[in-house]
Amino acid sequence: MVLVYSDNKKLTFELLSKGSELSKDLGKKSTAVIIGKSDDTLANEYIAYGADNVFVAETVVDSFKAEEYAEILEKIVKETGTEIILIGSNKNGKELASRLAGKLDVGCIIGCTNIYLKDKKLTAERVVYSGNAIAVEQFNSKPGILTVSSKVFDPLKKDDKRKGDIVKKKIETEKSSSKVLKVQEAKTEGVNVEDAEIIVSCGRGFKSKEDIKLADELADVLKGKTIGCSRPIAADLKWMSEDHWIGLSGHKVKPKLYIATGISGQIQHIAGIRDSGVIVAINKDADALIFKSADYGIVGDLYEVLPKLTAAIKDKMG
Ligand SMILES: Cc1cc2nc3c(=O)[nH]c(=O)nc-3n(C[C@H](O)[C@H](O)[C@H](O)COP(=O)(O)OP(=O)(O)OC[C@H]3O[C@@H](n4cnc5c(N)ncnc54)[C@H](O)[C@@H]3O)c2cc1C
């Protein structure tokens, strides 16, 4: 069986697409796990997105605590004879996966970019050395635990006619030794670069924070309205919040159109944009690395190119 869990619904849909592929290859079923209150609407959505079954672990645990969630998953894994466990690679998921691996005394591969069976062995690929190499790894133990970030796999097309079993079971856990004292939401500007279809992104080629409005204006006429940035803009200069930060240590994006302005194209930035549909680069240095990853390149000063491009698109789009 292939077990799929994430506390993020969209990410679970994406994992289910890979989960159902692997379960077919194994000749087994895929099961999505819901932890907490029973939620038939969510369970049916998981079935519509590819789960053969849904296991609802009804528990009194009301908020995420890695040790309790790991114990719950451990019990489900032991009960169901799971062979592969796919977990969403967000902050909670990574902690959960590694704890679960410790409990089950099995291997765990974090941040997989591809997963498949090779010679019947569960195999995963992940990006290493800041995106300069891809490690291909196999498990020596079972079940194999793998985490996957959002946007790595496309979800299956929703099919409301799909049928599946929803199994509900009360699961009790040992009282946790840790205590959550306060939950504070991270301050965000409500920007979601990960779901944006068009992104205009800014790099160190901008001379001041005020100049970012040039990128804003282009994003506006493209009806994209989403601005991204390279690490120095968010981390060093703090001209934008981390919501906008794209790359290896920032957000991974998958827009239809990505316009990189004044960005040199270092491998750590490319790691976050490589799945974009079309990449356009604007850079005054004809030898800038970004042009190697771009589908279209404009060699020129962004202070001249951006206003002209914005005006031309405005003209074209009426
Ligand atoms: C572990 C690690 C993780 C990292 N993670 C990330 C990450 O997640 N995201 C990320 O972006 N970086 C990341 N970095 C940093 C990365 O290596 C680069 O330093 C960074 O991407 C460079 O940002 P930049 O392209 O904006 O700046 P620069 O490299 O300084 O490039 C600026 C570019 O602007 C061009 N330019 C200058 N003036 C103009 C103008 N007037 N018109 C047009 N073009 C102009 C220049 O020719 C140059 O190519 C990471 C680094 C490490 C070591």
Ligand as a Chemical Component Dictionary entry (heavy atoms), coordinates in Angstrom:
data_LIG
# 
_chem_comp.id                   LIG 
_chem_comp.type                 NON-POLYMER 
_chem_comp.pdbx_formal_charge   0 
_chem_comp.three_letter_code    LIG 
# 
loop_
_chem_comp_atom.comp_id 
_chem_comp_atom.atom_id 
_chem_comp_atom.alt_atom_id 
_chem_comp_atom.type_symbol 
_chem_comp_atom.charge 
_chem_comp_atom.model_Cartn_x 
_chem_comp_atom.model_Cartn_y 
_chem_comp_atom.model_Cartn_z 
_chem_comp_atom.pdbx_ordinal 
LIG C1  C1  C 0 22.844 28.012 0.097   1  
LIG C2  C2  C 0 22.432 29.143 -0.805  2  
LIG C3  C3  C 0 21.082 29.304 -1.071  3  
LIG C4  C4  C 0 20.661 30.338 -1.899  4  
LIG N1  N1  N 0 19.336 30.460 -2.167  5  
LIG C5  C5  C 0 18.929 31.390 -3.042  6  
LIG C6  C6  C 0 17.563 31.508 -3.420  7  
LIG O1  O1  O 0 16.686 30.785 -2.906  8  
LIG N2  N2  N 0 17.214 32.459 -4.304  9  
LIG C7  C7  C 0 18.133 33.295 -4.902  10 
LIG O2  O2  O 0 17.736 34.123 -5.729  11 
LIG N3  N3  N 0 19.434 33.222 -4.559  12 
LIG C8  C8  C 0 19.856 32.310 -3.643  13 
LIG N4  N4  N 0 21.161 32.266 -3.292  14 
LIG C9  C9  C 0 22.038 33.360 -3.736  15 
LIG C10 C10 C 0 22.544 33.188 -5.168  16 
LIG O3  O3  O 0 23.736 32.437 -5.163  17 
LIG C11 C11 C 0 22.858 34.551 -5.800  18 
LIG O4  O4  O 0 23.755 35.248 -4.974  19 
LIG C12 C12 C 0 21.619 35.414 -6.014  20 
LIG O5  O5  O 0 20.615 34.686 -6.694  21 
LIG C13 C13 C 0 21.993 36.638 -6.824  22 
LIG O6  O6  O 0 20.901 37.507 -6.913  23 
LIG P1  P1  P 0 20.751 38.501 -8.140  24 
LIG O7  O7  O 0 20.778 37.729 -9.401  25 
LIG O8  O8  O 0 19.592 39.363 -7.851  26 
LIG O9  O9  O 0 22.055 39.438 -7.976  27 
LIG P2  P2  P 0 23.381 39.482 -8.805  28 
LIG O10 O10 O 0 24.030 38.142 -8.894  29 
LIG O11 O11 O 0 24.179 40.595 -8.210  30 
LIG O12 O12 O 0 22.926 39.868 -10.276 31 
LIG C14 C14 C 0 22.423 41.113 -10.656 32 
LIG C15 C15 C 0 22.232 41.084 -12.166 33 
LIG O13 O13 O 0 21.613 42.268 -12.570 34 
LIG C16 C16 C 0 22.193 42.688 -13.807 35 
LIG N5  N5  N 0 22.001 44.126 -13.884 36 
LIG C17 C17 C 0 22.589 45.106 -13.134 37 
LIG N6  N6  N 0 22.099 46.318 -13.480 38 
LIG C18 C18 C 0 21.190 46.087 -14.475 39 
LIG C19 C19 C 0 20.346 46.937 -15.224 40 
LIG N7  N7  N 0 20.330 48.269 -15.035 41 
LIG N8  N8  N 0 19.552 46.375 -16.173 42 
LIG C20 C20 C 0 19.537 45.019 -16.394 43 
LIG N9  N9  N 0 20.321 44.189 -15.681 44 
LIG C21 C21 C 0 21.123 44.707 -14.732 45 
LIG C22 C22 C 0 23.641 42.270 -13.699 46 
LIG O14 O14 O 0 24.229 42.115 -15.005 47 
LIG C23 C23 C 0 23.544 40.947 -12.936 48 
LIG O15 O15 O 0 23.457 39.864 -13.841 49 
LIG C24 C24 C 0 21.612 31.240 -2.447  50 
LIG C25 C25 C 0 22.965 31.069 -2.171  51 
LIG C26 C26 C 0 23.363 30.036 -1.359  52 
LIG C27 C27 C 0 24.829 29.875 -1.084  53 
# 
loop_
_chem_comp_bond.comp_id 
_chem_comp_bond.atom_id_1 
_chem_comp_bond.atom_id_2 
_chem_comp_bond.value_order 
_chem_comp_bond.pdbx_ordinal 
LIG C1  C2  SING 1  
LIG C2  C3  SING 2  
LIG C2  C26 DOUB 3  
LIG C3  C4  DOUB 4  
LIG C4  N1  SING 5  
LIG C4  C24 SING 6  
LIG N1  C5  DOUB 7  
LIG C5  C6  SING 8  
LIG C5  C8  SING 9  
LIG C6  O1  DOUB 10 
LIG C6  N2  SING 11 
LIG N2  C7  SING 12 
LIG C7  O2  DOUB 13 
LIG C7  N3  SING 14 
LIG N3  C8  DOUB 15 
LIG C8  N4  SING 16 
LIG N4  C9  SING 17 
LIG N4  C24 SING 18 
LIG C9  C10 SING 19 
LIG C10 O3  SING 20 
LIG C10 C11 SING 21 
LIG C11 O4  SING 22 
LIG C11 C12 SING 23 
LIG C12 O5  SING 24 
LIG C12 C13 SING 25 
LIG C13 O6  SING 26 
LIG O6  P1  SING 27 
LIG P1  O7  DOUB 28 
LIG P1  O8  SING 29 
LIG P1  O9  SING 30 
LIG O9  P2  SING 31 
LIG P2  O10 DOUB 32 
LIG P2  O11 SING 33 
LIG P2  O12 SING 34 
LIG O12 C14 SING 35 
LIG C14 C15 SING 36 
LIG C15 O13 SING 37 
LIG C15 C23 SING 38 
LIG O13 C16 SING 39 
LIG C16 N5  SING 40 
LIG C16 C22 SING 41 
LIG N5  C17 SING 42 
LIG N5  C21 SING 43 
LIG C17 N6  DOUB 44 
LIG N6  C18 SING 45 
LIG C18 C19 SING 46 
LIG C18 C21 DOUB 47 
LIG C19 N7  SING 48 
LIG C19 N8  DOUB 49 
LIG N8  C20 SING 50 
LIG C20 N9  DOUB 51 
LIG N9  C21 SING 52 
LIG C22 O14 SING 53 
LIG C22 C23 SING 54 
LIG C23 O15 SING 55 
LIG C24 C25 DOUB 56 
LIG C25 C26 SING 57 
LIG C26 C27 SING 58 
# 
